[in-house]
Amino acid sequence: MKFDSKTHTYYNDKGEVIPNVTSIVHSVMNSESLLSWAYYMGIKGDDYRSFRRKRGEIGTQFHSKAECFFQKDKTYENTGNVEVENTAIECFNLFLKWVEQAKPDVVFQEKMLMNERYAGTLDMLCYISGNLILIDLKTSKVISMDYFLQLGGYLNLLRDCYPDLYKKIKGCEIISCNEVKGLQIKAKSIENMKYFQDAFECAYELYKKMKSAEKEFDKYSI
């Protein structure tokens, strides 16, 4: 299995392109709420594409700062966009507040994992108060259900790639650091995460069927 950083493409041992966890989740989640939000942004006169792009840049810089905080050999690269950098700093300061409270002992950070079917990069696996917890970092105002579906995919990858370590995991947490809403934490036990692990497997199967349907749609016409 390998990852092509230039094209951001994952390949399994058969040389087949495999999707990442995030793309699987995004492809199968109900898009009605996204359409409603885009319509609302349009009513306000805002370009939702530009907004999403900026929030994506903020999230990327926030994650980079968090990675550099724990991995001292990493170098943080400033985008030069003052608004993005200032917001990322606000979010990162909230992350530092969480670090001070949780005192995480990091096992993995920004760890890329792959099996024969899909791949993904988890944000953090760490010990908190002696318990092994899988962490996902966000900069969103709202912690939504699809974030835990994403964590379900990462858990499945950990189960396949590090089975002994997977057995020690006690739960998952979403840590959202948003400059408006502040620090938000939502946690679920490993027992409750079974629902999301199973749901992710269903999402993967639906993703495959949808991709097959797309090929058939492009192939034939009457």
N, C-alpha and C positions, 0 to 999 in steps of 0.2 A: 504494500500500500504506500502511496506517495501523495504529496501535495505540491502542485505547481504554483509558486507564489506569484508568478507573472500574470497568470490568467485566473488565479484564485480558484483552481479546480482540484478536486480530490479524485483519486483513482484507487480502486481496490486491486487485489492481487491478480485479477484477471485482466487488468488494464481498462476496466469499465469506469466511466465517469459516475461518481456517486454524489448525491445531494448533501448539503449540510443541514443540521438540525433546524436552524433558523428559517431557511427557505421552505422546508417541509411544513413547519408550523404556519408560516405566513400564507402558504398556498392553500391550506385547507380551512383556515379560520373564516368565519362569516364576515364578509366584507361590507355588510350593511352599515355597521357603525362607522367604518372608514368613509363610506360614501356620505353619510349624514354629516360627519365632521368636515369633509371637504366642501360640502354645500354650505355649511355654517361659515367656514372660512371665506368662501366666495361672497356670501352676503355681507360680510364685514369689509370686503374689498381686499382681502389678503390672499396671496398665492400659496396654496397649501403645499405645492411642490417645493417652493423656496423654503417654507417653514420646516418641512420634514428634512430637507437637506441640511439646514442649519442645525437642527436638533441632532441629526446624525453626526455632524462635525463636533458638536459639544460632547456627545457621548463618547466619540473616539478619543478626544483629548482627555476627557475625564478618566477613561480606562487606561490611557497611556500614563497619566500621572500616578494612578494607583499602582500600576505595574512597576514604575520607576521607584516608587516608595519602598517596595519590598525587595526589588532586584536592583541593587545599587550599581550594577554594571551597565544597566540600561540608561540611555540618554534621551531625555525628553526633548522633542522637537516642537518649537512654537510655530503655529500656523501663520502668525502675522496678522490674523484677524482679531482685532481688539475685543469686539463684542463676544466672539466665540471663546477667546482665552479667558476673559473676565468671568463669564458664566461658568466655564469649566473649573475655574479656581473656586468659585462659590460652592459648586457641587463637591469638589475635592475636599474643601474644608469641612463639609458635612460628613464625608467619608472618614476624615481624621477623627471626628467626634465619635463615630462608630468604632473605630479602631481603639480609641482610648477606653471605651466602654467594654468592648468584647474581648480585647487583648488576644486576637487570633494568632495561633501558631500554624503558619502556612505549610501545607504539604505540597500542593500544586497551585500554580497561578498561571493564567493564560495557557493552559495545557491543551494541546491539540490531540484529539483521539479519533480513531477510525476503526470501523469494522468492515465487513464485506458489503454492507448495504448503505451506510451513511456515515457522516463525519461531523465533527464540531469542536469548538474551542471553549472549554469551560473557564469561567472567570477565576474561581478560587475554591479550593478544597482545604479546609483548615480545622484545627481543633479549637473549640471554644468551651472553656470550663471542663475540659476532659472529653468532650463529645465531638466526634468527627462530623462536620457539617459541610454540605455543598452550598456554595454561595453564588448568587447571580447579582451583579451590580447593574443598576439602572439609573437613569436621570429623569424618569417620567413623573408626571404629577400623580398618576393613578397606577396602582399595582393590579394588573389584569390577569385573568385566568390563563391566557396563553403563555405568560411567563413561567408558570408552573408546568405547563405542557412542554415547554422548552427544557426545563430542568428534568422532566421525565425522560427526555431523549438523552440528556447528558448522563443521567443515572444508568440508563441502559448501556451506554458506551463504556462507562466505568465497570459495569458488571461483566462486559465482554473482554475488556482490556486489562483490568486489575481486579479480578474476582475476590482475592483475599482482602484487599483494601475496601472493596464495595461492601463486604459483609460487616464492616465496622461502622458504616455510615448510619448516623442516628436521625438525620433529618436534613431539610433544605430550608434556605432562607433567601428571600428577595430583599436586598438592601437598596432602596431607592433614595437617591440624593438629588433633590430638586430645589433649585434656587428660590422657588415660590412656596412650595409645600413643605420644604425642610426635609428632615430625615424620617423616612418611613420604613418599617420593618414588618414583614409578614413571613411567618414560619409554618412549616408543616412537618410532622413526624415522618419517618421513613415508611411507616405503615400506611399513612394517608397518601403518601406519594405513589403507592402501588397503582392507584386509580389513574394517575397521570402518566405513569410508565406504560400501562396498558393502552391508554388513550393515544399516546404517541405512536405506539406500534400500529394502531388502527389508522392514524393520520398518515403514517408512512405507506401503508397499503393503499389508501385512497390517493395519495400523491402519485404512486406508481400507475394506478388505473387511469388517473387524469392525464398523465403524460402519454400513456398508450392511446387514450382517446384522442388527444391532440394530433398524434401521428396519423391515426386513421382519418381524422377530419381533413388533414392536409393532403392525404394520399388520394382519396376518392372524391369524386363529385358527379352529380347526375346531370 
